[in-house]
Amino acid sequence: MQTSSATYSHAAIRDIVGGQAGAYEKVLTDARDMAISEMTNEAAARGANAIVGVDLDYEVLGDRGSMLMVSANGTAVVVE
């Protein structure tokens, strides 16, 4: 099977300076969960029942670092 990939971007991420670390962690968790969910759905649509070699990448984008991109990549497989 082919590698399944999902990406989620979140605009206007809060600045972690000044006590916003909790909000930042929540955005990271939500973005990660969405990327994994999309990857899992794509793998299932291709007939897979498992994903191996999962890699999560986080990247801050935008002129002022105001966007977060989370990529979840893995190999969709059928385990018998």
C-alpha positions in Angstrom: 0.0 0.0 0.0 1.0 3.6 -0.4 2.0 6.0 2.3 -1.0 7.8 3.7 -0.5 11.5 4.6 -2.7 14.1 6.3 -2.0 17.7 7.0 -3.8 20.2 9.3 -3.0 23.9 9.5 -4.2 26.1 12.3 -4.1 29.9 11.8 -3.6 32.5 14.5 -1.8 30.3 17.0 -1.2 32.1 20.3 2.1 33.3 21.4 3.6 31.0 24.0 5.4 34.0 25.6 3.5 35.5 28.5 1.8 32.4 29.9 0.0 31.1 26.9 1.7 27.7 27.0 -1.5 25.9 27.9 -3.3 27.3 24.9 -0.4 26.4 22.7 -0.3 22.8 24.0 -4.1 22.5 23.3 -3.6 23.7 19.7 -0.8 21.2 19.2 -2.8 18.3 20.6 -5.9 19.2 18.5 -3.8 19.5 15.4 -2.0 16.2 16.0 -5.3 14.4 16.7 -6.8 15.7 13.5 -3.8 14.8 11.4 -3.7 11.2 12.8 -7.5 10.9 12.3 -7.2 12.0 8.7 -4.3 9.6 8.1 -6.3 6.8 9.7 -9.4 7.5 7.6 -7.3 7.6 4.4 -5.6 4.3 5.2 -9.0 2.7 5.9 -10.3 4.0 2.6 -7.4 2.3 0.9 -8.3 -1.0 2.5 -5.7 -1.0 5.3 -6.4 -2.1 8.9 -3.1 -0.8 10.4 -0.5 1.9 9.9 3.2 1.3 10.6 6.2 3.7 10.7 4.1 6.7 11.8 6.0 10.0 11.7 4.6 13.3 13.0 6.1 16.6 11.9 5.3 20.0 13.3 6.2 23.2 11.5 5.4 26.9 12.2 4.5 28.9 9.0 3.5 32.4 8.1 5.1 35.8 8.2 4.9 36.0 12.0 4.8 32.3 12.8 1.0 32.5 13.0 0.2 29.1 11.5 1.0 25.6 12.6 1.2 22.6 10.2 1.1 19.1 11.6 1.9 16.3 9.1 1.2 12.6 10.0 2.8 10.1 7.6 2.8 6.3 7.8 2.6 3.2 5.7 -0.9 1.8 5.4 -0.9 -2.1 5.7 -3.2 -5.0 6.0 -2.5 -7.2 9.0 -3.9 -10.7 8.8 
